[in-house]
Amino acid sequence: MEHAGSYTVFSVPGWGSALAEAMLALCSAPVRIEDVTGFDRPGGARERLLKINSLGQVPTLLLPEGSVMTESAAIALLLSERYPQAGLAPAPGTPLRSAFLRRLIWIAANIYPTFTYGDYPERWVSADPMSLKSATDRYRERLWRHLESDVSAGEWVLGAEFSVLDVYIAVMTHWRPGRSWFAAQCPCLHAIAARADDHPLLQVVLRRNFPSSA
Ligand SMILES: N[C@@H](CCC(=O)N[C@@H](CS)C(=O)NCC(=O)O)C(=O)O
């Protein structure tokens, strides 16, 4: 299973694996895509993914040295250590570092779980699972509005400095409630996503993952 020298990304176009693919593109790192479309249903793709990630989630990576890496925020931090020149994160000790760390974990710990629970509500409640989906959808909208008020008119989430936070915005704004909601309700985040779409190192990955918006 190991592929010397390259990062293997267990991938489903448009899903959380797009975060890892985009981060690796910013690093110009060698990548091998292992398509696991359909992994959230019983079958071969699920079995392949469960062998290395018992949570059965993407993003999941195999690092060039053969170890497994999961959790988008951990992947972001690892790659920022390995590729400091890629500009994924403000360097330790620089003024924006604390705001970066706070927002990275804030997105992964607050926004991402709304999908974990809302995408498969029947896993968590048997009575009226759709009410869990709509509650988590509403909560996510509140979280996005909160971030919108924080980023105000900055070019990027951290203001003038691009970071992997902008990758999260570019990818996650494609997910519920979707780009047209962001255009109407969170114009600053929508503008950040549009700028990230045009980033020369992100264009190919983002268009492959989200062809309908290309
Ligand atoms: N905490 C994880 C969340 C990953 C996650 O929830 N991924 C979704 C796809 S976007 C997934 O794999 N869902 C399938 C499942 O939870 O069974 C991260 O930040 O990487």
The ligand as an ORCA input file, in Angstrom:
! r2SCAN-3c Opt
* xyz 0 1
  N     -12.608     15.908     12.107
  C     -12.458     15.475     10.747
  C     -13.827     15.427     10.084
  C     -13.810     14.714      8.760
  C     -15.223     14.433      8.234
  O     -16.216     14.539      8.952
  N     -15.284     14.046      6.933
  C     -16.534     13.678      6.341
  C     -16.540     13.981      4.838
  S     -16.413     15.672      4.434
  C     -16.692     12.178      6.418
  O     -15.755     11.460      6.175
  N     -17.913     11.719      6.734
  C     -18.212     10.342      6.768
  C     -18.502      9.845      8.154
  O     -18.334     10.617      9.121
  O     -18.879      8.680      8.278
  C     -11.487     16.410     10.022
  O     -11.352     17.601     10.392
  O     -10.788     15.946      9.098
*
